[in-house]
């Protein structure tokens, strides 16, 4: 199984979320390994805008399992709110 890491060389706003979304079409897993909800990413797929702050952008691909690693600073309130918004948009957030 091949592994691929997308790591920014700046302080954000480098397009990592868009790149991960592009690469995710063939991925089994997408893992966010560090950061917090202050590091958001916005994706536009088929004209629909999705804003994420904790959930990995791979969540937009039904075949991909998304994981949050031990280095992610999780705000339970923000995570639950984001999951609820995704579910209301018809995106499955269950394992």
ZALOTI-894043 format. One line per field, with one value per residue: residue number from 1; residue in one letter; x, y, z of N, C-alpha, C, O, CB in turn. Coordinates in pm, whole numbers, plus 32768, in hexadecimal, padded with zeros to 4 digits. Atoms other than C-alpha are relative to their C-alpha. Glycine has a CB too. Layout:
num: c(NUM / ...) $
residuo: c(A / ...) $
n.u: c(X / ...) $
n.v: c(Y / ...) $
n.w: c(Z / ...) $
ca.u: c(X / ...) $
ca.v: c(Y / ...) $
ca.w: c(Z / ...) $
c.u: c(X / ...) $
c.v: c(Y / ...) $
c.w: c(Z / ...) $
o.u: c(X / ...) $
o.v: c(Y / ...) $
o.w: c(Z / ...) $
cb.u: c(X / ...) $
cb.v: c(Y / ...) $
cb.w: c(Z / ...) $
//
This chain:
num: c(1 / 2 / 3 / 4 / 5 / 6 / 7 / 8 / 9 / 10 / 11 / 12 / 13 / 14 / 15 / 16 / 17 / 18 / 19 / 20 / 21 / 22 / 23 / 24 / 25 / 26 / 27 / 28 / 29 / 30 / 31 / 32 / 33 / 34 / 35 / 36 / 37 / 38 / 39 / 40 / 41 / 42 / 43 / 44 / 45 / 46 / 47 / 48 / 49 / 50 / 51 / 52 / 53 / 54 / 55 / 56 / 57 / 58 / 59 / 60 / 61 / 62 / 63 / 64 / 65 / 66 / 67 / 68 / 69 / 70 / 71 / 72 / 73 / 74 / 75 / 76 / 77 / 78 / 79 / 80 / 81 / 82 / 83 / 84 / 85 / 86 / 87 / 88 / 89 / 90 / 91 / 92 / 93 / 94 / 95) $
residuo: c(X / X / X / X / X / X / X / X / X / X / X / X / X / X / X / X / X / X / X / X / X / X / X / X / X / X / X / X / X / X / X / X / X / X / X / X / X / X / X / X / X / X / X / X / X / X / X / X / X / X / X / X / X / X / X / X / X / X / X / X / X / X / X / X / X / X / X / X / X / X / X / X / X / X / X / X / X / X / X / X / X / X / X / X / X / X / X / X / X / X / X / X / X / X / X) $
n.u: c(8055 / 7FB3 / 8027 / 7FDF / 8016 / 8007 / 7FD1 / 7FEA / 7F7D / 8018 / 8050 / 808B / 8032 / 7FAE / 8050 / 7FF5 / 8084 / 8025 / 7FAA / 802D / 807F / 7FDF / 7FBC / 8054 / 8058 / 7FD1 / 7FCA / 8051 / 8002 / 7FC5 / 7FE5 / 7FCE / 7FA6 / 7FE1 / 804C / 807C / 806F / 7FDE / 7FC4 / 806E / 7FEF / 807C / 8000 / 8072 / 8010 / 807B / 8042 / 802A / 7F93 / 7FFC / 7F98 / 7FD9 / 7F99 / 7FC1 / 8011 / 7FAD / 804A / 8024 / 808A / 8058 / 7FF6 / 8042 / 7FB0 / 7F8A / 800E / 7FB6 / 7FD4 / 7FBB / 7F92 / 7FE9 / 7FC9 / 8067 / 8040 / 808F / 8068 / 8075 / 8073 / 7FEC / 8005 / 808B / 8048 / 7FD5 / 803A / 808F / 8011 / 7FE4 / 8072 / 8071 / 7FE4 / 8006 / 7F7D / 7FF7 / 7F8A / 7FEE / 7F94) $
n.v: c(7F8B / 7F84 / 7F92 / 7F7C / 7F96 / 7F76 / 7FAC / 7F77 / 7FC4 / 7F77 / 7FFA / 8016 / 7FC5 / 802F / 8056 / 808D / 803F / 801C / 806C / 807C / 8026 / 8037 / 8081 / 805C / 8052 / 808B / 8022 / 804B / 7FB4 / 7F7B / 7FEB / 7F7D / 8029 / 7F93 / 7F85 / 7FEE / 7FCC / 7F7E / 8019 / 8031 / 800B / 7FF3 / 804C / 7FEC / 8077 / 7FF6 / 7F82 / 7FFE / 7FD9 / 8042 / 7FC9 / 805F / 7FCD / 8072 / 807B / 8000 / 7FE6 / 807F / 8023 / 7FEC / 8078 / 8068 / 8079 / 7FDF / 7FFA / 7F8D / 8012 / 7F93 / 8038 / 7FD3 / 7F79 / 7F9D / 7FC1 / 800E / 7FBF / 8057 / 7FB1 / 7FE0 / 807E / 802D / 7FA1 / 8019 / 8080 / 7FEA / 7FB7 / 805E / 805D / 7FB6 / 7FF0 / 8084 / 803F / 8063 / 7FED / 8075 / 8059) $
n.w: c(8000 / 8008 / 7FA7 / 8035 / 7F9D / 8032 / 7F92 / 802F / 7FE9 / 7FD6 / 7F86 / 8025 / 807D / 806F / 8057 / 7FD7 / 8000 / 808C / 8030 / 7FBF / 803E / 8084 / 7FEF / 7FB3 / 8055 / 8000 / 7F7C / 7FA1 / 7F83 / 7FF7 / 7F72 / 7FD6 / 7F93 / 7FA3 / 8015 / 7FB6 / 8050 / 8039 / 8083 / 8053 / 8090 / 804B / 807D / 8058 / 8052 / 804F / 7FE0 / 7F73 / 7FA7 / 7F7E / 7FAA / 7F98 / 7FA6 / 7FBC / 804E / 8079 / 807B / 803D / 7FDA / 8073 / 8054 / 7FB0 / 7FEF / 7FB1 / 7F6E / 7FCC / 7F76 / 7FBC / 7FB4 / 7F77 / 8000 / 8020 / 7F8D / 801D / 7FB2 / 8014 / 802D / 808E / 804B / 8007 / 8055 / 808A / 8028 / 8013 / 807F / 806C / 8008 / 8037 / 8090 / 803D / 7FFF / 7F95 / 7FAC / 7FAB / 802F) $
ca.u: c(8000 / 8091 / 808E / 8092 / 80BA / 8051 / 8110 / 8114 / 8255 / 81B6 / 80CA / 7F8B / 7EBA / 7F94 / 7E79 / 7EB8 / 7D44 / 7D09 / 7E33 / 7DBF / 7C61 / 7CF5 / 7DD0 / 7CBB / 7BF9 / 7CD4 / 7D1E / 7CA2 / 7CF5 / 7D31 / 7DD3 / 7DF4 / 7F20 / 7F42 / 7EA5 / 7D5F / 7C17 / 7CC0 / 7D5B / 7C2C / 7C0D / 7B01 / 7AAD / 79CD / 7953 / 7852 / 7802 / 77BD / 7898 / 78FA / 79BA / 7A77 / 7B46 / 7B89 / 7B00 / 7BF6 / 7B91 / 7B84 / 7A2A / 7997 / 79FC / 7912 / 7A15 / 7B18 / 7B3A / 7BA3 / 7C68 / 7CDD / 7E33 / 7EB5 / 7F5A / 7E11 / 7D8E / 7C1C / 7B0D / 79EF / 78EC / 797E / 79A9 / 7842 / 77BD / 788A / 7815 / 76AB / 76CE / 7768 / 764F / 754B / 75F3 / 75CD / 7737 / 776A / 7855 / 7835 / 7952) $
ca.v: c(8000 / 814F / 8277 / 83E6 / 8512 / 8677 / 876A / 88E4 / 89AA / 8AF5 / 8B5C / 8AF5 / 8B5F / 8A8D / 89C3 / 8884 / 883F / 8857 / 8776 / 8674 / 867C / 863E / 851E / 8482 / 83F7 / 82BE / 82B6 / 81BD / 82A1 / 8413 / 8465 / 85BE / 85A1 / 86FA / 8853 / 88D1 / 8968 / 8AB5 / 8A15 / 89FA / 89A1 / 89EC / 8904 / 8943 / 8801 / 880D / 8975 / 891C / 89C7 / 88FE / 89A2 / 88BB / 8907 / 87B5 / 86A0 / 863E / 86A8 / 853A / 852D / 859E / 844F / 8339 / 8223 / 82D5 / 82A1 / 83E1 / 83DB / 84E2 / 8493 / 84C9 / 8613 / 86BC / 87B3 / 875D / 8845 / 874E / 8861 / 88C8 / 875E / 8701 / 883D / 87F5 / 868B / 86FC / 87F3 / 86E5 / 85F1 / 86FD / 8721 / 85AB / 8550 / 8412 / 8449 / 82F2 / 81F5) $
ca.w: c(8000 / 7F99 / 8085 / 802B / 8113 / 80C0 / 819C / 8179 / 8160 / 81C6 / 82DE / 822D / 8102 / 801C / 7F85 / 804B / 8071 / 7EFA / 7EB2 / 7FB0 / 7F1B / 7DC1 / 7E3B / 7F0D / 7DE6 / 7DF8 / 7F6D / 806D / 8195 / 81D0 / 831E / 83B4 / 849B / 853A / 8559 / 85E6 / 8578 / 852F / 83F9 / 8317 / 81AB / 80AA / 7F89 / 7E5F / 7DBC / 7CA5 / 7D05 / 7E73 / 7F77 / 80AB / 81C8 / 82B2 / 83E5 / 848B / 83AE / 8299 / 813A / 80D3 / 8174 / 8027 / 7F8C / 8008 / 7FDB / 80B5 / 822C / 82DF / 8422 / 851C / 85AD / 870D / 86A8 / 8650 / 8750 / 875B / 87D5 / 8812 / 87DF / 868E / 861C / 8670 / 85C7 / 848D / 8483 / 84A8 / 8387 / 82AC / 82FF / 82AF / 815A / 811E / 8166 / 8233 / 8359 / 83F9 / 83EC) $
c.u: c(805A / 7FCA / 802F / 7FE1 / 7FFE / 801F / 801E / 8089 / 7FF4 / 7FB3 / 7F6C / 7FDD / 8053 / 7FB1 / 8007 / 7F7A / 7FD2 / 8052 / 7FD5 / 7F7C / 8019 / 803B / 7FA7 / 7FAB / 802C / 8031 / 7F9F / 7FED / 8037 / 800C / 8031 / 8053 / 8022 / 7FAA / 7F83 / 7F97 / 8019 / 803A / 7F98 / 8025 / 7F76 / 800F / 7F84 / 7FFD / 7F79 / 7FAE / 7FD0 / 8079 / 7FF2 / 8075 / 8019 / 806A / 8046 / 7FFA / 8057 / 7FAB / 7FDC / 7F71 / 7FA0 / 8004 / 7FCB / 8056 / 8075 / 7FDF / 8059 / 801E / 8040 / 806A / 800F / 8036 / 7F9B / 7FC4 / 7F6B / 7FAC / 7F83 / 7F87 / 8009 / 7FF5 / 7F71 / 7FAC / 8023 / 7FC4 / 7F6B / 7FE5 / 801A / 7F8C / 7F86 / 8010 / 7FFF / 8085 / 8009 / 8080 / 8018 / 806F / 7FCB) $
c.v: c(807C / 8067 / 8083 / 8067 / 8087 / 805A / 808A / 8033 / 8091 / 7FFC / 7FEF / 8044 / 7FD9 / 7FAA / 7F6D / 7FB8 / 7FDB / 7F8C / 7F7A / 7FD2 / 7FC0 / 7F73 / 7F95 / 7FA4 / 7F6E / 7FD0 / 7FAE / 804F / 808C / 801D / 808F / 7FE5 / 806F / 8079 / 8004 / 803D / 808D / 7FF2 / 7FC4 / 7FF6 / 8001 / 7FB7 / 8023 / 7F89 / 8008 / 807C / 800C / 801D / 7FB9 / 803A / 7F9F / 803E / 7F90 / 7F81 / 8008 / 800F / 7F81 / 7FD6 / 800F / 7F8A / 7F89 / 7F84 / 8015 / 8008 / 8072 / 7FEC / 8080 / 7FC1 / 8041 / 808E / 806D / 8035 / 8008 / 8051 / 7FAB / 804A / 801D / 7F82 / 7FD0 / 805A / 7FE7 / 7F7D / 800E / 8047 / 7FA5 / 7F9F / 8044 / 8018 / 7F79 / 7FB7 / 7FA4 / 8014 / 7F8B / 7FA8 / 7F90) $
c.w: c(8000 / 8061 / 7FC3 / 806C / 7FB9 / 8077 / 7FC9 / 8024 / 802F / 8084 / 7FE1 / 7F7D / 7F87 / 7F9E / 8023 / 7FFA / 7F74 / 7FC8 / 803C / 7FC3 / 7F78 / 800C / 8040 / 7FAA / 7FFC / 8087 / 8054 / 8081 / 7FE9 / 8095 / 8014 / 807D / 8061 / 7FDF / 8055 / 7FA6 / 7FCB / 7F73 / 7FA3 / 7F6E / 7FBF / 7F7C / 7FB0 / 7FA1 / 7FBB / 8025 / 808F / 8057 / 8086 / 804E / 8072 / 8059 / 804B / 7FAC / 7F83 / 7F81 / 7FB4 / 801D / 7F8A / 7FA0 / 8051 / 801B / 805F / 8094 / 8031 / 8094 / 8034 / 8058 / 8088 / 8008 / 7FE0 / 8081 / 7FE1 / 8062 / 7FEB / 7FCA / 7F6A / 7FAC / 7FF0 / 7FA5 / 7F6C / 7FCC / 7FE4 / 7F7B / 7F89 / 7FED / 7FC3 / 7F6A / 7FB7 / 7FFA / 807A / 804F / 805E / 7FCA / 7FA9) $
o.u: c(80B1 / 7F53 / 8096 / 7F75 / 8051 / 7FD3 / 8061 / 80C2 / 8059 / 7FC1 / 7F17 / 802F / 8065 / 7FE4 / 7FE6 / 7F73 / 7F9B / 801E / 7FCE / 7F6A / 7FDA / 8015 / 7FC2 / 7F7D / 7FD9 / 8072 / 7F25 / 7F82 / 8091 / 7FAA / 8090 / 8020 / 805B / 7F65 / 7F69 / 7FAA / 7FC6 / 8045 / 7F99 / 808B / 7F15 / 8071 / 7F18 / 8055 / 7F12 / 7F33 / 7F97 / 80DF / 7F87 / 80E7 / 7FBC / 80BD / 80BA / 805D / 8056 / 7F39 / 7F88 / 7F3F / 7F35 / 7FB7 / 800B / 8043 / 80BB / 7F7E / 80D0 / 7FC8 / 807F / 804C / 7FCB / 802C / 7FBE / 7F9C / 7F41 / 7FB8 / 7F4A / 7F3E / 7FA7 / 7FB8 / 7F48 / 7F58 / 7FCA / 7F97 / 7F37 / 7F8A / 7FD2 / 7F62 / 7F3F / 7FAE / 801A / 8092 / 7FF2 / 80ED / 806C / 8089 / 8019) $
o.v: c(808A / 806B / 8088 / 8063 / 80A1 / 8060 / 8097 / 800D / 80D4 / 7F9D / 801D / 8089 / 8028 / 7F84 / 7F18 / 7F45 / 7F6F / 7F37 / 7F16 / 7F5A / 7F5C / 7F19 / 7F1E / 7F3D / 7F16 / 7F68 / 7FC3 / 804B / 80A0 / 8017 / 80BC / 7FAE / 8053 / 807B / 7FAA / 8049 / 80C2 / 8055 / 7F4B / 802A / 7FCC / 7FC8 / 8035 / 7F79 / 8013 / 8077 / 8073 / 7FD8 / 7FBB / 8038 / 7F78 / 808D / 7FA0 / 7F38 / 806E / 7FE2 / 7F85 / 7F79 / 7FD3 / 7F86 / 7F60 / 7F42 / 7FB6 / 8049 / 8077 / 7FC1 / 80CA / 7F6D / 80A1 / 80CD / 80E3 / 7FE8 / 8055 / 8041 / 7FAD / 8016 / 800D / 7F84 / 7FAA / 802A / 7FE8 / 7F77 / 7FD4 / 8022 / 7FAD / 7F86 / 8007 / 802E / 7F73 / 7F54 / 7FD0 / 8015 / 7F92 / 7FA7 / 7F3D) $
o.w: c(8056 / 807F / 7F7F / 80A8 / 7F62 / 80D7 / 7F62 / 808B / 8047 / 80D1 / 802E / 7F41 / 7F2A / 7F35 / 7FD1 / 7FCE / 7F5E / 7F81 / 7FF6 / 7FAB / 7F56 / 7FC1 / 8031 / 7FDB / 7FE3 / 808F / 804D / 80BE / 7F97 / 80DF / 7FD4 / 80DF / 80CB / 7F79 / 80A6 / 7F2D / 7F80 / 7F2B / 7F89 / 7F42 / 7FF5 / 7F34 / 7FE9 / 7F4D / 7FFD / 8029 / 80B4 / 804F / 80C4 / 8020 / 80BA / 802B / 8071 / 7FA2 / 7F3D / 7F7C / 7F5A / 7FDD / 7F8B / 7F3F / 80B1 / 8081 / 8081 / 80BC / 8012 / 80E1 / 7FE9 / 80AC / 80AA / 8071 / 7FDE / 80D9 / 7F8B / 80DC / 7F7E / 7F76 / 7F21 / 7F41 / 7F82 / 7F5A / 7F16 / 7F5A / 7F84 / 7F31 / 7F25 / 7F7C / 7F73 / 7F23 / 7F3F / 7FB1 / 80EA / 8015 / 80B8 / 7F51 / 7F79) $
cb.u: c(7FA0 / 7FFD / 803C / 7FB2 / 806E / 7F72 / 807E / 7F97 / 8054 / 7FB1 / 8017 / 7FA4 / 7FFB / 8076 / 802A / 803A / 7F9A / 8012 / 8092 / 7FF0 / 7FA5 / 8063 / 807C / 7FA8 / 7FFB / 806D / 8025 / 8042 / 8050 / 7FA8 / 8069 / 7F8B / 807D / 8096 / 7FDB / 8016 / 7F82 / 8063 / 807C / 7F8A / 804F / 7FDB / 8007 / 8009 / 800D / 7FAB / 7F8D / 7FBD / 8003 / 800D / 7FD9 / 8032 / 7FC4 / 7FBD / 7F69 / 8051 / 8051 / 805D / 7FD2 / 8028 / 8094 / 7F83 / 8033 / 803C / 8027 / 7FB0 / 8062 / 7F9C / 8080 / 805F / 806F / 7F91 / 803D / 7FD6 / 7FEA / 7FDC / 7FF7 / 808A / 8054 / 7FC2 / 8022 / 809A / 8018 / 7FC5 / 805F / 8082 / 7FDE / 7FEF / 8087 / 7FCB / 8073 / 7FF9 / 7FF1 / 7F7C / 804B) $
cb.v: c(8000 / 8038 / 7FED / 801F / 7FFD / 8021 / 7FC2 / 805B / 7FF8 / 8050 / 8084 / 8031 / 8097 / 7FB1 / 8013 / 7FF6 / 805C / 807E / 801D / 8015 / 807B / 805D / 8012 / 804D / 8038 / 7FF1 / 807F / 7F78 / 7FB7 / 806F / 7F9B / 8069 / 7FC9 / 8026 / 800F / 8057 / 7FFE / 804A / 7FA1 / 8059 / 7F81 / 8095 / 7F69 / 8089 / 7F7D / 7F83 / 8011 / 7F78 / 8098 / 7F64 / 808D / 7F7C / 8062 / 7FE8 / 7FEB / 7F7F / 8059 / 7F96 / 8057 / 807F / 7FE7 / 7FD6 / 7FD0 / 8084 / 7F77 / 8083 / 7F8B / 8058 / 800F / 7FA2 / 8007 / 7FC1 / 8090 / 7F6D / 8099 / 7FBD / 8084 / 8043 / 7F94 / 7FFB / 8092 / 7FFD / 7F96 / 8052 / 8079 / 7FB3 / 7FC8 / 8085 / 8044 / 800C / 806A / 7F70 / 8080 / 7FB0 / 7FC5) $
cb.w: c(807A / 7F70 / 808F / 7F7D / 806E / 7FC0 / 8046 / 803A / 7F81 / 7F92 / 8049 / 806D / 800C / 8034 / 7F73 / 808D / 803F / 7FA9 / 8022 / 8098 / 7FF1 / 7FB6 / 8053 / 805B / 7F73 / 7F9C / 804C / 801F / 806E / 7FB5 / 8035 / 801C / 7FC6 / 7FFB / 7F6E / 807C / 8052 / 805B / 800C / 800F / 7FDA / 7FE8 / 801B / 7FB1 / 8055 / 8012 / 7FA6 / 8028 / 8015 / 7FF2 / 8036 / 7FC2 / 8062 / 8086 / 7FDA / 7FF9 / 7FA6 / 802D / 8074 / 7FB6 / 7FD1 / 7FBC / 7F7A / 7FD0 / 8044 / 7FEB / 800B / 8054 / 7FB4 / 8046 / 7F9F / 7FA5 / 801E / 8003 / 7FD5 / 8083 / 8050 / 7FEA / 8045 / 808B / 8028 / 7FF8 / 806C / 8075 / 7FFB / 801B / 808B / 8048 / 7FEC / 7F77 / 8002 / 7FC7 / 8051 / 800C / 8076) $
//
